[in-house]
């Protein structure tokens, strides 16, 4: 695991002999990665291909949830992979696979994510319906919590950047932290309401309300600094 801050991690790779009858791909298996660059040389000409949350999807070398680069059997010399991520440390898993393996991995991941999101949308709809039916704030706050958790999964898995906001790199880069803080805030408000804390302690009730409000302050601070200190701040708030 590498904490890069303003730096970058360079990896030299020797993919070995690739069967020229198939298409081969390098997958950087790390969610919400800021930037990945693959440097190689083909027919004596150096080239750089990019992917990551700092770029709009139209500039990715291969549009996907995670950075994917097509490997050229004709490439000469070693491959250099440059990774940048701030402030979250990186520990990427690098996979070399053919087109059929890539498609299978992609399909499996999308089915699993789709199942999770489908269940979440169902729970969200039930929460909103119950809130309107019973006029109960606890259902409204629970629906808010489920909605922020769905947003977190869309952002963290890269599905949101692939489908919903492909040309908004600034939001793709910030969305995981924003939805993390909002999900924590909404969960605090939900527990405060469903446990009727105000019946037992006005001070604790007020403290929980403002602790939830703090979740609205964390994302702008995180966006402004994006260093290890604010990462620990976000983790502390989650705890």
JOQUIZI-V623831 format. One record per helix or strand of 3 or more residues. SS is the DSSP state (H for helix, E for strand). FROM is the first residue (numbers start at 1). LEN is the number of residues. Records with the same first field share a line. If there is no record, write none. Layout:
SS=FROM-LEN + FROM-LEN
This chain:
E=9-5 + 24-6 + 35-8 + 45-7 + 68-4 + 75-10 + 93-6
H=57-3 + 99-36 + 137-21 + 159-6 + 169-26 + 197-3 + 202-24 + 228-11
